[in-house]
Amino acid sequence: MRLDYNRIREHQHLRYNPLRDTWVLVSAHRMKRPWSGQVEKEEEDQVPQHDPNNPLCPGNTRANGEVNPDYNNTFVFENDFPALQPNAPDPGYNQHPLFQSKAARGVCKVMCFHPWSDVTLPLMTLPDIIKVIDKWAELMVDLGSTYPWVQIFENKGAMMGCSNPHPHCQVWASNFLPNEATLSDRCQREYLKTHGEPLLLQYAKMEAERQERVVVQNADWLAVVPYWATWPFQTLLLPRRHVQRLTNLTAQEREGLASIMKRLLTKYDNLFQISFPYSMGWHGAPTGPYLKEDQFHWQLHAHYYPPLLRSAGVRKFMVGYEMLAQEQRDLTPEQAAERLRNLPEEHYKTIETAGEIGGETPLALPRHTSTKPLTLPHL
């Protein structure tokens, strides 16, 4: 039985997230309410290409006194203020079940995507994005040879806690499987046992057939607003082939990944004509001692969690009911996917630049900064 869109567009309902074994409350009718709450201050859009005081720029000195090389593509260094250290002492053993603790060891690295501070991934060239992907895979090989979990993640924008506008991500490797990895591992393992096919491999095939939540796609990848999405414009990036880790991607798949990332992130920026904030990260089969074990149930994927909801200044807050009861969203994933899908794939900044160079008025995309309800597509 297919979804009845006449019902789900106007009436609340629950959707199941098989990756986390949880339910999401979808309340699309709440988008009609006017917003009189907090409006975020828009971030400064004029970032210099090189800031002599920015510790991530080439040739600059970081907080620990080390000087960055004059790098011309990616640059990786040990985080100067790491959350995990390789030689942390064992906290000791407590036998009481209410006061358990374990040793936590690991390494934290920072990876700069590009030497310029005024570019982000959607504004980078495809060859430069491929270099980012290649470096991710290289770090997975290096750190994954020892550590069970290597988490690659990017916090983009001050709204997501990013303290530096220079394009970069972080890579944390730990001697334990984090909560989200453990939960995802269990759910994918149980799905394979019950249904005989990896969860996300089957899901990607079904989304490719239905198309209603697909945002962008190519021969090797597709990006969808997942059926169980929590954040307003959340997306899930999936390979079409059964791939367990970033290191397993072919050269063609890396090229396709660079292309689909650029297209997806361009649409994100074009939505409200800002450098779109988000937290993203890669999930794949565990590494370290797990490299020798059967991980067939795993499928590589990336999560994008952007907070913005109505405009560049109005975000979704995960508070109250979401913290104390369960996750809730204010528009359907199908509506979010259609809005993103219908946006141009040329970045609004390059459109403006082309117009300025040509001596004509730049082609401007409609910028939504109002706190009034958005007009959503009718599916």
C-alpha positions as CSV (number, residue, x, y, z in Angstrom):
1,M,0.0,0.0,0.0
2,R,1.4,3.4,-1.1
3,L,1.3,6.5,1.0
4,D,-1.9,8.5,0.8
5,Y,-0.4,12.0,0.2
6,N,-3.7,13.7,0.7
7,R,-3.7,12.5,4.3
8,I,0.0,12.8,5.2
9,R,0.2,16.4,3.8
10,E,-2.4,17.7,6.3
11,H,-2.5,15.1,9.2
12,Q,0.1,14.0,11.7
13,H,1.4,10.4,11.6
14,L,4.4,8.3,12.7
15,R,7.2,7.0,10.5
16,Y,9.7,4.3,11.4
17,N,13.5,4.8,11.2
18,P,15.0,1.3,10.7
19,L,18.5,2.6,11.1
20,R,17.8,3.6,14.7
21,D,14.8,1.4,15.6
22,T,12.9,4.6,16.5
23,W,9.7,6.4,15.4
24,V,9.4,10.0,14.1
25,L,6.3,12.1,14.5
26,V,5.5,14.0,11.3
27,S,3.2,17.1,11.8
28,A,3.1,18.8,8.4
29,H,0.2,21.0,9.4
30,R,2.4,22.9,11.9
31,M,4.1,24.7,9.0
32,K,1.0,26.9,8.7
33,R,1.6,28.5,12.1
34,P,3.3,32.0,12.1
35,W,6.7,32.2,13.7
36,S,7.4,34.7,16.4
37,G,10.2,33.0,18.1
38,Q,14.0,33.3,17.8
39,V,15.4,34.4,14.4
40,E,19.1,33.6,13.9
41,K,21.5,36.4,12.9
42,E,22.7,35.6,9.4
43,E,26.4,34.8,9.2
44,E,28.9,37.1,7.7
45,D,29.2,36.2,4.0
46,Q,32.4,38.1,3.3
47,V,35.2,35.8,4.3
48,P,38.7,36.7,3.2
49,Q,40.5,34.3,1.0
50,H,43.5,34.4,3.4
51,D,43.3,35.7,6.9
52,P,46.7,36.1,8.6
53,N,45.0,35.5,12.0
54,N,43.2,32.3,11.0
55,P,45.0,29.2,12.4
56,L,43.8,27.0,9.6
57,C,45.2,29.1,6.7
58,P,48.5,28.1,4.9
59,G,51.6,29.5,6.6
60,N,49.9,30.6,9.7
61,T,50.8,29.7,13.3
62,R,48.3,27.6,15.3
63,A,47.6,27.8,19.1
64,N,50.3,25.2,19.9
65,G,53.0,27.2,18.1
66,E,53.2,25.0,15.0
67,V,53.3,26.6,11.6
68,N,51.1,25.3,8.9
69,P,52.8,24.5,5.6
70,D,51.9,26.4,2.4
71,Y,49.6,23.6,1.4
72,N,47.8,23.9,-2.0
73,N,45.0,21.2,-1.6
74,T,44.2,19.2,1.6
75,F,46.0,19.5,4.8
76,V,45.7,17.2,7.9
77,F,47.1,17.8,11.4
78,E,46.5,16.5,14.9
79,N,43.8,18.5,16.7
80,D,45.4,21.0,19.0
81,F,42.6,20.4,21.6
82,P,41.6,16.7,21.1
83,A,38.6,15.1,22.8
84,L,40.5,11.7,22.5
85,Q,44.1,11.0,23.3
86,P,46.0,7.7,22.6
87,N,47.6,7.3,26.0
88,A,44.8,8.2,28.4
89,P,44.9,6.3,31.6
90,D,42.3,3.6,32.5
91,P,39.6,5.1,34.8
92,G,39.6,1.9,36.9
93,Y,36.9,-0.7,37.4
94,N,33.7,-0.2,39.3
95,Q,31.6,-3.4,39.9
96,H,28.3,-1.6,40.5
97,P,26.0,-1.5,37.4
98,L,25.0,2.1,38.0
99,F,28.5,3.4,38.0
100,Q,30.3,1.8,35.1
101,S,33.2,3.3,33.2
102,K,35.6,2.2,30.5
103,A,38.9,3.4,29.0
104,A,38.4,5.8,26.1
105,R,41.4,6.3,23.8
106,G,41.9,7.6,20.3
107,V,43.2,10.4,18.1
108,C,41.5,13.5,16.7
109,K,42.6,15.1,13.5
110,V,41.6,18.2,11.6
111,M,41.5,18.2,7.8
112,C,41.4,21.3,5.7
113,F,39.7,20.9,2.3
114,H,41.3,23.8,0.5
115,P,43.9,26.6,1.1
116,W,41.3,29.3,0.6
117,S,39.0,30.4,3.4
118,D,36.3,31.8,1.1
119,V,35.3,28.6,-0.6
120,T,33.2,25.7,0.6
121,L,32.6,22.3,-1.0
122,P,29.9,23.4,-3.4
123,L,32.2,26.1,-4.7
124,M,35.2,23.9,-5.1
125,T,36.1,22.2,-8.4
126,L,35.4,18.5,-9.0
127,P,39.1,17.6,-9.0
128,D,39.5,19.4,-5.6
129,I,36.5,17.6,-4.1
130,I,38.0,14.3,-5.4
131,K,41.2,15.1,-3.5
132,V,39.1,15.5,-0.3
133,I,37.4,12.1,-0.9
134,D,40.8,10.5,-1.6
135,K,42.2,12.0,1.7
136,W,39.2,10.7,3.6
137,A,39.8,7.2,2.3
138,E,43.5,7.5,3.1
139,L,42.7,8.4,6.7
140,M,40.3,5.5,6.9
141,V,43.1,3.1,5.9
142,D,45.6,4.7,8.3
143,L,43.5,5.1,11.4
144,G,41.2,2.1,10.6
145,S,44.1,-0.3,10.7
146,T,44.1,0.2,14.5
147,Y,40.9,1.7,15.7
148,P,37.5,0.1,15.5
149,W,35.7,3.3,14.6
150,V,36.8,6.3,12.5
151,Q,34.3,9.1,12.4
152,I,34.6,11.6,9.6
153,F,32.4,14.6,10.2
154,E,31.9,18.2,9.1
155,N,30.2,20.9,11.2
156,K,29.5,23.8,8.8
157,G,28.4,27.2,10.0
158,A,28.4,28.9,13.4
159,M,24.8,27.6,13.9
160,M,26.3,24.1,14.0
161,G,29.1,25.0,16.5
162,C,31.8,25.6,13.9
163,S,34.3,28.1,15.2
164,N,36.2,28.7,12.0
165,P,34.9,29.5,8.5
166,H,37.9,27.9,6.8
167,P,36.6,24.8,4.9
168,H,37.5,21.8,7.0
169,C,36.2,18.7,8.7
170,Q,37.3,16.5,11.7
171,V,38.3,12.9,12.0
172,W,38.0,11.1,15.3
173,A,39.2,7.5,15.7
174,S,38.3,5.7,18.9
175,N,39.1,2.3,20.6
176,F,35.3,1.8,21.0
177,L,32.2,1.8,18.9
178,P,30.2,5.0,19.6
179,N,26.5,4.8,20.5
180,E,25.2,5.6,17.0
181,A,27.6,3.2,15.3
182,T,26.6,0.4,17.7
183,L,22.9,1.1,17.2
184,S,23.2,1.2,13.4
185,D,25.3,-2.0,13.4
186,R,22.6,-3.8,15.3
187,C,19.7,-2.6,13.1
188,Q,21.5,-3.4,9.9
189,R,22.6,-6.8,11.2
190,E,19.0,-7.7,12.3
191,Y,17.5,-6.5,9.0
192,L,19.9,-8.7,6.9
193,K,19.1,-11.7,9.1
194,T,15.3,-11.1,8.7
195,H,15.1,-9.9,5.1
196,G,18.1,-11.4,3.4
197,E,19.4,-8.2,1.9
198,P,21.4,-5.2,3.4
199,L,19.0,-2.6,4.7
200,L,20.4,0.4,2.9
201,L,21.1,-1.4,-0.3
202,Q,17.4,-2.5,-0.6
203,Y,16.3,1.0,0.5
204,A,18.4,2.7,-2.2
205,K,16.9,0.5,-4.8
206,M,13.4,1.3,-3.7
207,E,14.0,5.0,-3.5
208,A,15.5,5.0,-7.0
209,E,12.3,3.3,-8.2
210,R,9.9,5.6,-6.5
211,Q,11.8,8.9,-7.0
212,E,9.4,10.8,-4.6
213,R,12.2,11.6,-2.1
214,V,15.2,11.7,-4.5
215,V,17.0,15.1,-4.6
216,V,19.9,14.3,-6.9
217,Q,21.3,11.1,-8.5
218,N,23.8,9.8,-10.9
219,A,25.0,6.4,-12.1
220,D,26.6,5.5,-8.9
221,W,24.9,7.5,-6.1
222,L,21.7,9.0,-5.0
223,A,20.8,11.6,-2.3
224,V,17.4,11.4,-0.8
225,V,15.4,13.0,2.0
226,P,14.9,9.8,3.9
227,Y,11.4,8.5,4.6
228,W,12.2,8.8,8.3
229,A,14.0,12.2,8.2
230,T,14.0,14.2,11.4
231,W,15.6,17.5,10.4
232,P,13.7,19.6,7.9
233,F,16.0,19.2,4.9
234,Q,18.0,16.2,6.1
235,T,19.5,14.0,3.4
236,L,21.0,10.6,3.1
237,L,23.7,9.9,0.6
238,L,23.8,6.3,-0.7
239,P,25.9,4.3,-3.2
240,R,23.9,2.2,-5.6
241,R,26.4,-0.7,-5.3
242,H,27.0,-2.7,-2.2
243,V,29.9,-0.8,-0.6
244,Q,30.9,-1.2,3.0
245,R,33.6,1.4,3.5
246,L,34.9,4.6,1.8
247,T,38.1,2.7,1.0
248,N,36.1,0.3,-1.2
249,L,35.0,3.0,-3.6
250,T,36.3,2.7,-7.2
251,A,37.8,5.7,-9.0
252,Q,34.6,6.1,-10.9
253,E,32.5,6.0,-7.7
254,R,34.8,8.7,-6.2
255,E,34.3,10.9,-9.2
256,G,30.5,10.3,-9.0
257,L,30.6,11.1,-5.3
258,A,32.4,14.4,-5.9
259,S,29.8,15.3,-8.5
260,I,26.7,14.5,-6.4
261,M,28.1,16.2,-3.3
262,K,28.7,19.4,-5.3
263,R,25.2,19.2,-6.7
264,L,23.5,18.5,-3.4
265,L,25.4,21.2,-1.5
266,T,24.7,23.7,-4.2
267,K,21.0,23.1,-3.8
268,Y,21.4,23.5,-0.1
269,D,23.0,26.9,-0.5
270,N,20.5,27.9,-3.1
271,L,17.5,27.1,-0.9
272,F,17.9,30.4,1.2
273,Q,20.8,31.9,-0.7
274,I,23.3,31.4,2.2
275,S,26.2,29.2,3.0
276,F,23.9,26.5,4.3
277,P,24.8,25.2,7.8
278,Y,24.8,21.5,8.6
279,S,26.5,18.6,10.4
280,M,27.4,15.7,8.2
281,G,29.3,12.5,8.7
282,W,30.1,9.1,7.1
283,H,29.0,5.8,8.5
284,G,30.5,2.6,7.2
285,A,31.5,-0.9,8.5
286,P,33.7,-0.8,11.6
287,T,37.4,-1.2,11.2
288,G,40.4,-2.3,13.3
289,P,39.6,-5.8,14.7
290,Y,36.3,-5.8,12.7
291,L,38.2,-5.9,9.4
292,K,38.6,-9.6,9.8
293,E,34.9,-10.2,10.6
294,D,31.9,-10.5,8.3
295,Q,30.4,-7.1,7.8
296,F,28.1,-7.9,4.9
297,H,25.1,-6.2,6.6
298,W,26.8,-2.8,6.4
299,Q,26.3,-0.3,3.6
300,L,28.3,2.9,3.4
301,H,26.3,6.1,3.7
302,A,26.6,9.8,4.7
303,H,24.1,11.8,6.8
304,Y,23.5,15.5,6.3
305,Y,21.6,17.2,9.2
306,P,20.8,20.9,8.4
307,P,18.9,22.8,11.1
308,L,17.2,25.5,9.0
309,L,13.4,25.2,8.5
310,R,11.5,28.3,7.3
311,S,14.2,30.7,6.2
312,A,17.9,31.6,6.6
313,G,17.1,32.9,10.1
314,V,14.6,30.3,11.4
315,R,15.8,27.0,12.5
316,K,14.3,23.8,13.8
317,F,14.8,23.3,17.6
318,M,15.2,19.8,19.0
319,V,13.8,20.7,22.5
320,G,10.9,19.8,24.8
321,Y,8.9,17.0,23.2
322,E,11.9,15.9,21.0
323,M,14.2,15.7,24.0
324,L,11.7,14.1,26.4
325,A,9.4,12.0,24.2
326,Q,10.5,11.5,20.5
327,E,11.7,13.2,17.4
328,Q,9.2,15.4,15.5
329,R,9.3,17.2,12.2
330,D,7.2,20.0,10.7
331,L,7.0,19.2,7.0
332,T,6.9,15.9,5.1
333,P,10.1,14.5,3.7
334,E,8.4,14.4,0.3
335,Q,7.7,18.2,0.4
336,A,11.3,18.8,1.5
337,A,12.7,16.7,-1.3
338,E,10.6,18.4,-3.9
339,R,11.7,21.8,-2.8
340,L,15.4,20.8,-3.0
341,R,15.0,18.9,-6.2
342,N,13.4,21.9,-8.0
343,L,16.3,24.3,-7.1
344,P,19.0,25.2,-9.7
345,E,22.2,23.2,-9.7
346,E,24.3,26.3,-10.5
347,H,25.4,28.0,-7.3
348,Y,23.8,31.4,-6.7
349,K,27.2,33.0,-6.1
350,T,28.5,31.9,-9.5
351,I,25.3,33.1,-11.1
352,E,25.8,36.5,-9.5
353,T,29.4,36.6,-10.5
354,A,28.6,35.7,-14.1
355,G,26.1,38.5,-14.3
356,E,28.5,41.0,-12.8
357,I,31.3,40.0,-15.3
358,G,28.8,40.3,-18.2
359,G,27.8,43.8,-17.2
360,E,24.2,42.7,-16.7
361,T,22.0,42.5,-13.7
362,P,22.8,39.1,-12.0
363,L,20.1,36.5,-12.1
364,A,19.0,36.4,-8.5
365,L,17.3,33.4,-7.0
366,P,14.4,34.2,-4.7
367,R,15.7,34.6,-1.2
368,H,13.3,33.7,1.6
369,T,14.1,35.5,4.8
370,S,10.5,36.0,6.1
371,T,9.3,34.3,9.2
372,K,5.9,33.7,7.6
373,P,5.0,30.1,6.7
374,L,6.6,28.8,3.5
375,T,4.4,27.8,0.6
376,L,5.0,24.1,0.3
377,P,4.6,21.9,-2.8
378,H,1.4,19.9,-3.0
379,L,2.3,16.3,-3.8
